[in-house]
Amino acid sequence: MMATTGDSGSREELTTELATLDRQLRDLSEQWETVERTITEKTHHRRELIAEQEATNVDHAEEINRLQSDIYALRDRLDQLRDSHLDFSALYRILQQGRT
Protein backbone atom coordinates (compact mmCIF):
# COMPACT_ATOMS: atom_id res chain seq x y z
CA MET A 1 0.00 0.00 0.00
CA MET A 2 1.51 3.33 -1.03
CA ALA A 3 1.11 6.54 0.89
CA THR A 4 -0.26 9.48 -0.97
CA THR A 5 1.73 12.68 -1.29
CA GLY A 6 -0.53 14.35 1.25
CA ASP A 7 0.07 11.56 3.78
CA SER A 8 3.81 11.79 3.22
CA GLY A 9 3.79 15.56 3.75
CA SER A 10 1.68 15.16 6.84
CA ARG A 11 4.08 12.56 8.23
CA GLU A 12 7.08 14.77 7.51
CA GLU A 13 5.35 17.67 9.24
CA LEU A 14 4.59 15.51 12.28
CA THR A 15 8.15 14.18 12.33
CA THR A 16 9.51 17.73 12.27
CA GLU A 17 7.13 18.82 15.04
CA LEU A 18 8.06 15.79 17.14
CA ALA A 19 11.77 16.49 16.64
CA THR A 20 11.21 20.08 17.78
CA LEU A 21 9.26 18.91 20.81
CA ASP A 22 12.00 16.39 21.62
CA ARG A 23 14.64 19.16 21.53
CA GLN A 24 12.49 21.39 23.73
CA LEU A 25 11.96 18.61 26.27
CA ARG A 26 15.67 17.77 26.33
CA ASP A 27 16.54 21.46 26.80
CA LEU A 28 13.97 21.79 29.56
CA SER A 29 15.36 18.68 31.26
CA GLU A 30 18.93 19.99 31.05
CA GLN A 31 17.89 23.35 32.47
CA TRP A 32 16.02 21.63 35.31
CA GLU A 33 19.02 19.47 36.18
CA THR A 34 21.38 22.46 36.07
CA VAL A 35 19.14 24.49 38.39
CA GLU A 36 18.74 21.57 40.82
CA ARG A 37 22.51 20.99 40.85
CA THR A 38 23.16 24.68 41.51
CA ILE A 39 20.62 24.72 44.35
CA THR A 40 22.35 21.72 45.92
CA GLU A 41 25.78 23.35 45.61
CA LYS A 42 24.63 26.67 47.07
CA THR A 43 22.74 24.94 49.89
CA HIS A 44 25.81 22.88 50.74
CA HIS A 45 28.05 25.98 50.69
CA ARG A 46 25.55 27.89 52.84
CA ARG A 47 25.50 25.09 55.41
CA GLU A 48 29.31 25.02 55.47
CA LEU A 49 29.41 28.76 56.12
CA ILE A 50 26.84 28.47 58.91
CA ALA A 51 28.85 25.67 60.55
CA GLU A 52 32.09 27.63 60.19
CA GLN A 53 30.46 30.75 61.57
CA GLU A 54 29.25 28.84 64.62
CA ALA A 55 32.61 27.14 65.15
CA THR A 56 34.89 30.14 64.65
CA ASN A 57 32.68 33.16 65.37
CA VAL A 58 33.64 34.53 61.95
CA ASP A 59 30.74 36.53 60.53
CA HIS A 60 29.51 35.13 57.22
CA ALA A 61 26.00 36.56 57.53
CA GLU A 62 26.20 38.61 54.34
CA GLU A 63 27.37 35.66 52.24
CA ILE A 64 24.84 33.33 53.89
CA ASN A 65 22.02 35.77 53.12
CA ARG A 66 23.22 36.16 49.52
CA LEU A 67 23.29 32.38 49.06
CA GLN A 68 19.80 32.04 50.54
CA SER A 69 18.54 34.73 48.18
CA ASP A 70 20.15 32.88 45.25
CA ILE A 71 18.48 29.65 46.37
CA TYR A 72 15.06 31.33 46.49
CA ALA A 73 15.61 32.75 43.00
CA LEU A 74 16.62 29.31 41.70
CA ARG A 75 13.53 27.73 43.22
CA ASP A 76 11.46 30.35 41.44
CA ARG A 77 13.26 29.33 38.24
CA LEU A 78 12.20 25.71 38.84
CA ASP A 79 8.61 26.92 39.15
CA GLN A 80 8.97 28.71 35.82
CA LEU A 81 10.42 25.60 34.18
CA ARG A 82 7.65 23.46 35.65
CA ASP A 83 5.07 25.82 34.20
CA SER A 84 6.64 25.84 30.72
CA HIS A 85 4.08 25.37 28.00
CA LEU A 86 5.14 23.10 25.19
CA ASP A 87 3.15 22.37 22.07
CA PHE A 88 2.02 18.74 22.21
CA SER A 89 -0.37 19.09 19.29
CA ALA A 90 1.72 16.76 17.10
CA LEU A 91 1.33 14.00 19.70
CA TYR A 92 -2.41 14.55 19.84
CA ARG A 93 -2.67 14.33 16.05
CA ILE A 94 -0.66 11.08 16.01
CA LEU A 95 -2.96 9.61 18.65
CA GLN A 96 -6.02 10.68 16.70
CA GLN A 97 -4.65 9.16 13.49
CA GLY A 98 -3.87 5.95 15.35
CA ARG A 99 -7.46 5.70 16.54
CA THR A 100 -8.89 6.01 13.06
LINGIFEN-V544538 format. One line per field, one symbol per residue. psi: psi as a letter, one per 30 degrees, with the letter a starting at -180 (. if undefined). Layout:
psi->???
This chain:
psi->kkkleeeeeeeeeeeeeeeeeeeeeeeeeeeeeeeeeeeeeeeeeeeeeeeeeeefgkjgeeeeeeeeeeeeeeeeeeeeeegkjljgeeeeeeeeeff.
